[in-house]
Amino acid sequence: MTVALVLAGLVASGVFSLVASAFTAPVGYQDETGFHLGKQAQGVAEK
């Protein structure tokens, strides 16, 4: 019974940490030059 409670606690803490990291992740996009915050630029000229 104790082992089951410990495992349930570990699973619950793992789920909580995943949810917390998903809510605090930066919002943006990634292209060939890296990660950018904000909306994706439309019609960027090629170099």
N, C-alpha and C positions, 0 to 999 in steps of 0.2 A: 504494500500500500504506500509506503514512504517513497519507494522508487517511482511509482506512478505519479505521485504528487511532484516530485523533483522534475521528472520529465515533462509534466504538464506546465510547470513553471518555466522551464527552459524554452519550450515551444511558444508559450505566451509572450515571453520577453523577446524572442526572435521575431515574432509577428509584429509586436509593438515597435521594435526598432526599424523594421522594414517600412511600416506605415509612416513612422515619423520621418524617415529619410526621404520617402516619396513626397511628403508635403513640404519639406524644406529644400528640395532640389531646385536649382536655378531653372528658369524657363527660358528657352532659347533654341537655337538650331546649330547644327554642325555641318560645315562644308569642307572643301579640300584645304582651306587655310586654317581651320580650327573651329573652336566653339565660340559662338557669339550670343550675347544676351539680347532679348527682344524678338521682334518679328523678323522673318526672313526677308531680306532685301529682294525686291522684284526688279528684273532687268539690269542686273549688274553687268557692266562692260567687261569683256574678257581682256586679260593682259597679253 
